[in-house]
């Protein structure tokens, strides 16, 4: 365990039990969300690549226009 993580754990351990549990539930959910995003991005790499190539081809073919944030 890194020193930074050790410091964080000490601070969390000093919290009331209810707050420790709340923090633990939040951290577990955050880690699960991160894992889901990683999995989704790994699964979609080939599709994202195809979409990027299509977008570049559209741009090179003059089928795009400059983004105007005021018109979104």
C-alpha positions in Angstrom: 0.0 0.0 0.0 1.4 3.4 -0.9 2.0 6.0 1.8 -0.7 8.3 0.3 -3.2 5.5 0.5 -2.1 4.7 4.1 -2.7 8.3 5.1 -6.2 8.2 3.5 -7.1 5.0 5.3 -6.0 6.5 8.6 -8.2 9.5 8.0 -11.1 7.3 7.0 -10.6 5.1 10.1 -10.9 8.2 12.3 -14.5 8.8 11.0 -17.5 7.5 12.8 -18.5 4.0 11.7 -21.6 5.3 9.8 -19.3 7.6 7.7 -16.8 4.9 7.1 -19.5 2.6 5.7 -20.8 5.4 3.6 -17.3 6.1 2.2 -16.7 2.4 1.6 -20.0 2.0 -0.3 -19.2 5.1 -2.4 -15.6 3.8 -3.2 -16.9 0.4 -4.1 -19.4 1.9 -6.5 -16.8 4.2 -8.0 -14.5 1.3 -8.7 -17.3 -0.7 -10.2 -18.2 2.2 -12.4 -14.6 2.6 -13.6 -14.5 -1.2 -14.4 -17.7 -0.9 -16.4 -16.3 2.1 -18.4 -13.0 0.3 -19.1 -14.9 -2.8 -20.3 -17.2 -0.7 -22.5 -14.3 1.2 -24.1 -12.3 -2.0 -24.7 -15.4 -3.5 -26.4 -16.0 -0.5 -28.6 -12.4 0.2 -29.9 -13.0 -1.2 -33.4 -16.3 0.6 -33.7 -14.8 3.9 -32.5 -12.0 3.5 -35.0 -14.4 3.0 -37.9 -16.4 6.1 -36.8 -13.2 8.1 -36.6 -12.1 7.1 -40.1 -15.6 7.9 -41.4 -15.5 11.3 -39.8 -12.1 12.1 -41.2 -13.3 10.9 -44.7 -16.3 13.2 -44.4 -14.1 16.1 -43.3 -11.6 15.5 -46.2 -14.6 15.2 -48.6 -15.9 18.6 -47.6 -19.0 17.2 -45.9 -18.4 18.9 -42.5 -18.6 22.4 -41.3 -16.9 24.3 -38.5 -18.6 23.9 -35.1 -20.2 27.1 -33.8 -20.8 26.7 -30.0 -23.3 29.6 -30.1 -25.5 27.6 -32.5 -25.7 24.4 -30.4 
